[in-house]
Amino acid sequence: MVDLYIYLLIYEYLLIIPPRKSLLH
């Protein structure tokens, strides 16, 4: 299933792109 792989890539991308935009904290 490639969908899961793409989802994970997008998730990482979103976490990396915004410079600490209060996503995790």
mmCIF file of the N, C-alpha and C atoms, coordinates in Angstrom:
data_MODEL
# 
_entry.id   MODEL 
# 
loop_
_atom_site.group_PDB 
_atom_site.id 
_atom_site.type_symbol 
_atom_site.label_atom_id 
_atom_site.label_alt_id 
_atom_site.label_comp_id 
_atom_site.label_asym_id 
_atom_site.label_entity_id 
_atom_site.label_seq_id 
_atom_site.pdbx_PDB_ins_code 
_atom_site.Cartn_x 
_atom_site.Cartn_y 
_atom_site.Cartn_z 
_atom_site.occupancy 
_atom_site.B_iso_or_equiv 
_atom_site.pdbx_formal_charge 
_atom_site.auth_seq_id 
_atom_site.auth_comp_id 
_atom_site.auth_asym_id 
_atom_site.auth_atom_id 
_atom_site.pdbx_PDB_model_num 
ATOM 1  N N  . MET A 1 1  ? 0.846  -1.208 0.000  1.00 0.00 ? 1  MET A N  1 
ATOM 2  C CA . MET A 1 1  ? 0.000  0.000  0.000  1.00 0.00 ? 1  MET A CA 1 
ATOM 3  C C  . MET A 1 1  ? 0.881  1.258  0.000  1.00 0.00 ? 1  MET A C  1 
ATOM 4  N N  . VAL A 1 2  ? 0.826  2.001  -1.063 1.00 0.00 ? 2  VAL A N  1 
ATOM 5  C CA . VAL A 1 2  ? 1.649  3.208  -1.196 1.00 0.00 ? 2  VAL A CA 1 
ATOM 6  C C  . VAL A 1 2  ? 1.011  4.371  -0.438 1.00 0.00 ? 2  VAL A C  1 
ATOM 7  N N  . ASP A 1 3  ? -0.288 4.307  -0.243 1.00 0.00 ? 3  ASP A N  1 
ATOM 8  C CA . ASP A 1 3  ? -1.003 5.394  0.443  1.00 0.00 ? 3  ASP A CA 1 
ATOM 9  C C  . ASP A 1 3  ? -0.388 5.682  1.815  1.00 0.00 ? 3  ASP A C  1 
ATOM 10 N N  . LEU A 1 4  ? -0.103 4.634  2.546  1.00 0.00 ? 4  LEU A N  1 
ATOM 11 C CA . LEU A 1 4  ? 0.479  4.799  3.878  1.00 0.00 ? 4  LEU A CA 1 
ATOM 12 C C  . LEU A 1 4  ? 1.842  5.464  3.789  1.00 0.00 ? 4  LEU A C  1 
ATOM 13 N N  . TYR A 1 5  ? 2.635  5.037  2.829  1.00 0.00 ? 5  TYR A N  1 
ATOM 14 C CA . TYR A 1 5  ? 3.969  5.591  2.658  1.00 0.00 ? 5  TYR A CA 1 
ATOM 15 C C  . TYR A 1 5  ? 3.887  7.082  2.332  1.00 0.00 ? 5  TYR A C  1 
ATOM 16 N N  . ILE A 1 6  ? 3.006  7.422  1.423  1.00 0.00 ? 6  ILE A N  1 
ATOM 17 C CA . ILE A 1 6  ? 2.825  8.832  1.039  1.00 0.00 ? 6  ILE A CA 1 
ATOM 18 C C  . ILE A 1 6  ? 2.323  9.633  2.226  1.00 0.00 ? 6  ILE A C  1 
ATOM 19 N N  . TYR A 1 7  ? 1.422  9.057  2.985  1.00 0.00 ? 7  TYR A N  1 
ATOM 20 C CA . TYR A 1 7  ? 0.877  9.743  4.159  1.00 0.00 ? 7  TYR A CA 1 
ATOM 21 C C  . TYR A 1 7  ? 1.990  10.062 5.154  1.00 0.00 ? 7  TYR A C  1 
ATOM 22 N N  . LEU A 1 8  ? 2.862  9.099  5.358  1.00 0.00 ? 8  LEU A N  1 
ATOM 23 C CA . LEU A 1 8  ? 3.984  9.299  6.285  1.00 0.00 ? 8  LEU A CA 1 
ATOM 24 C C  . LEU A 1 8  ? 4.927  10.373 5.757  1.00 0.00 ? 8  LEU A C  1 
ATOM 25 N N  . LEU A 1 9  ? 5.166  10.362 4.474  1.00 0.00 ? 9  LEU A N  1 
ATOM 26 C CA . LEU A 1 9  ? 6.057  11.367 3.867  1.00 0.00 ? 9  LEU A CA 1 
ATOM 27 C C  . LEU A 1 9  ? 5.463  12.766 4.031  1.00 0.00 ? 9  LEU A C  1 
ATOM 28 N N  . ILE A 1 10 ? 4.180  12.879 3.799  1.00 0.00 ? 10 ILE A N  1 
ATOM 29 C CA . ILE A 1 10 ? 3.506  14.173 3.927  1.00 0.00 ? 10 ILE A CA 1 
ATOM 30 C C  . ILE A 1 10 ? 3.550  14.626 5.385  1.00 0.00 ? 10 ILE A C  1 
ATOM 31 N N  . TYR A 1 11 ? 3.328  13.690 6.296  1.00 0.00 ? 11 TYR A N  1 
ATOM 32 C CA . TYR A 1 11 ? 3.349  14.015 7.724  1.00 0.00 ? 11 TYR A CA 1 
ATOM 33 C C  . TYR A 1 11 ? 4.717  14.565 8.123  1.00 0.00 ? 11 TYR A C  1 
ATOM 34 N N  . GLU A 1 12 ? 5.756  13.887 7.704  1.00 0.00 ? 12 GLU A N  1 
ATOM 35 C CA . GLU A 1 12 ? 7.128  14.348 8.002  1.00 0.00 ? 12 GLU A CA 1 
ATOM 36 C C  . GLU A 1 12 ? 7.370  15.707 7.357  1.00 0.00 ? 12 GLU A C  1 
ATOM 37 N N  . TYR A 1 13 ? 6.915  15.846 6.136  1.00 0.00 ? 13 TYR A N  1 
ATOM 38 C CA . TYR A 1 13 ? 7.100  17.094 5.401  1.00 0.00 ? 13 TYR A CA 1 
ATOM 39 C C  . TYR A 1 13 ? 6.456  18.253 6.163  1.00 0.00 ? 13 TYR A C  1 
ATOM 40 N N  . LEU A 1 14 ? 5.236  18.025 6.615  1.00 0.00 ? 14 LEU A N  1 
ATOM 41 C CA . LEU A 1 14 ? 4.504  19.074 7.349  1.00 0.00 ? 14 LEU A CA 1 
ATOM 42 C C  . LEU A 1 14 ? 5.198  19.390 8.670  1.00 0.00 ? 14 LEU A C  1 
ATOM 43 N N  . LEU A 1 15 ? 5.803  18.386 9.273  1.00 0.00 ? 15 LEU A N  1 
ATOM 44 C CA . LEU A 1 15 ? 6.480  18.607 10.552 1.00 0.00 ? 15 LEU A CA 1 
ATOM 45 C C  . LEU A 1 15 ? 7.798  19.350 10.354 1.00 0.00 ? 15 LEU A C  1 
ATOM 46 N N  . ILE A 1 16 ? 8.425  19.113 9.217  1.00 0.00 ? 16 ILE A N  1 
ATOM 47 C CA . ILE A 1 16 ? 9.741  19.711 8.957  1.00 0.00 ? 16 ILE A CA 1 
ATOM 48 C C  . ILE A 1 16 ? 9.599  21.131 8.413  1.00 0.00 ? 16 ILE A C  1 
ATOM 49 N N  . ILE A 1 17 ? 8.658  21.360 7.518  1.00 0.00 ? 17 ILE A N  1 
ATOM 50 C CA . ILE A 1 17 ? 8.532  22.666 6.865  1.00 0.00 ? 17 ILE A CA 1 
ATOM 51 C C  . ILE A 1 17 ? 8.268  23.813 7.845  1.00 0.00 ? 17 ILE A C  1 
ATOM 52 N N  . PRO A 1 18 ? 7.193  23.769 8.620  1.00 0.00 ? 18 PRO A N  1 
ATOM 53 C CA . PRO A 1 18 ? 6.909  24.872 9.539  1.00 0.00 ? 18 PRO A CA 1 
ATOM 54 C C  . PRO A 1 18 ? 7.944  24.956 10.658 1.00 0.00 ? 18 PRO A C  1 
ATOM 55 N N  . PRO A 1 19 ? 8.639  26.067 10.797 1.00 0.00 ? 19 PRO A N  1 
ATOM 56 C CA . PRO A 1 19 ? 9.650  26.222 11.842 1.00 0.00 ? 19 PRO A CA 1 
ATOM 57 C C  . PRO A 1 19 ? 9.023  26.326 13.221 1.00 0.00 ? 19 PRO A C  1 
ATOM 58 N N  . ARG A 1 20 ? 8.696  25.190 13.789 1.00 0.00 ? 20 ARG A N  1 
ATOM 59 C CA . ARG A 1 20 ? 8.098  25.164 15.139 1.00 0.00 ? 20 ARG A CA 1 
ATOM 60 C C  . ARG A 1 20 ? 6.872  26.071 15.199 1.00 0.00 ? 20 ARG A C  1 
ATOM 61 N N  . LYS A 1 21 ? 5.904  25.767 14.400 1.00 0.00 ? 21 LYS A N  1 
ATOM 62 C CA . LYS A 1 21 ? 4.687  26.575 14.386 1.00 0.00 ? 21 LYS A CA 1 
ATOM 63 C C  . LYS A 1 21 ? 3.678  26.020 15.390 1.00 0.00 ? 21 LYS A C  1 
ATOM 64 N N  . SER A 1 22 ? 4.180  25.668 16.563 1.00 0.00 ? 22 SER A N  1 
ATOM 65 C CA . SER A 1 22 ? 3.327  25.139 17.629 1.00 0.00 ? 22 SER A CA 1 
ATOM 66 C C  . SER A 1 22 ? 2.496  23.956 17.142 1.00 0.00 ? 22 SER A C  1 
ATOM 67 N N  . LEU A 1 23 ? 3.149  23.034 16.420 1.00 0.00 ? 23 LEU A N  1 
ATOM 68 C CA . LEU A 1 23 ? 2.440  21.833 15.977 1.00 0.00 ? 23 LEU A CA 1 
ATOM 69 C C  . LEU A 1 23 ? 2.587  20.732 17.026 1.00 0.00 ? 23 LEU A C  1 
ATOM 70 N N  . LEU A 1 24 ? 3.811  20.566 17.500 1.00 0.00 ? 24 LEU A N  1 
ATOM 71 C CA . LEU A 1 24 ? 4.047  19.547 18.524 1.00 0.00 ? 24 LEU A CA 1 
ATOM 72 C C  . LEU A 1 24 ? 3.837  20.123 19.916 1.00 0.00 ? 24 LEU A C  1 
ATOM 73 N N  . HIS A 1 25 ? 4.380  21.304 20.119 1.00 0.00 ? 25 HIS A N  1 
ATOM 74 C CA . HIS A 1 25 ? 4.231  21.931 21.447 1.00 0.00 ? 25 HIS A CA 1 
ATOM 75 C C  . HIS A 1 25 ? 3.067  22.899 21.421 1.00 0.00 ? 25 HIS A C  1 
# 
